[in-house]
């Protein structure tokens, strides 16, 4: 299903803007029938920028400018309108929030270099889009699921409680992060490269003031609240975490970044999971197990792709697909926590 986008017109030209100053945008496909008052909001993912050069470069791509994005977007997986492909949410109002700020919708700052300006206004983009959607029916929602993938999955941690507050506690609001539980862990060489990255990102983008207040009050290093493992314990809204124990992004960039493996001992394993040694698999399996659907597939983002969300050959745990388990959790139809055994035991990957 293809959907066209709309501009979030609430102050979108002067206040809430993308890195290059273009207006933010989202895609909306209306719900119908019994799902007309259900709303599923999906944050788009796509990494981050943590310094002026990387943000300037990003501003010249579709990740930093709506001028460079396609106006058409395919809705699949959790966004599909096909009941055979998305049994619980197919007839809800489904929204995809386009990602163009480089800071997981959390920043509020700008960087000036002469006449050139980079706008890092993710928080304002979120505020503008939600204000726009409230006028289009979100204010009358009965059931809401806030979701996101990767950097968008991280954004759900920042805005989960806020959405419930904006809706006045009337709607049932729950949140799901897909591949967004980025870990504060040392790499295989004993160094930690993700901490300085997130620290510089939070400082540059002015994100600290928009992070969870309870988390900020409990730590001396505010940027740590950009990590879900520290923020989640302070989130009051019901939460579902979908992640692979072998998340490909975290495997390649956090746990085994190139700087940690100068001789390339992990190169074959990173290129082909079946080439990983027993010791390498044991090392990876040692990552903390968190969440409710933690499978052992080498994957990153599983709710947006139809093949992994709900299809005849989708990954399963105890014979349940991701879509079925998320639906059971949201509608409280039974237990909804599954953690897989170690790779390569799962034949459904």
Secondary structure as UniProt FT lines:
FT   STRAND          2..7
FT   TURN            12..15
FT   TURN            19..20
FT   STRAND          25..29
FT   HELIX           33..35
FT   TURN            36..37
FT   STRAND          38..43
FT   HELIX           52..59
FT   TURN            62..64
FT   HELIX           66..68
FT   STRAND          72..74
FT   HELIX           77..79
FT   TURN            83..85
FT   TURN            87..91
FT   STRAND          93..97
FT   TURN            104..105
FT   STRAND          109..113
FT   TURN            114..115
FT   STRAND          116..120
FT   HELIX           122..134
FT   TURN            135..137
FT   HELIX           138..140
FT   STRAND          143..149
FT   HELIX           151..166
FT   TURN            167..169
FT   STRAND          172..178
FT   TURN            188..189
FT   HELIX           193..205
FT   HELIX           208..210
FT   HELIX           213..217
FT   HELIX           222..226
FT   HELIX           228..231
FT   HELIX           232..234
FT   STRAND          239..244
FT   TURN            245..246
FT   HELIX           248..250
FT   HELIX           251..255
FT   HELIX           258..260
FT   TURN            262..263
FT   TURN            265..266
FT   HELIX           267..271
FT   HELIX           273..275
FT   HELIX           278..285
FT   STRAND          293..295
FT   HELIX           306..309
FT   TURN            312..313
FT   STRAND          316..317
FT   TURN            318..319
FT   STRAND          320..321
FT   HELIX           322..330
FT   TURN            331..332
FT   STRAND          338..339
FT   TURN            343..344
FT   TURN            347..348
//
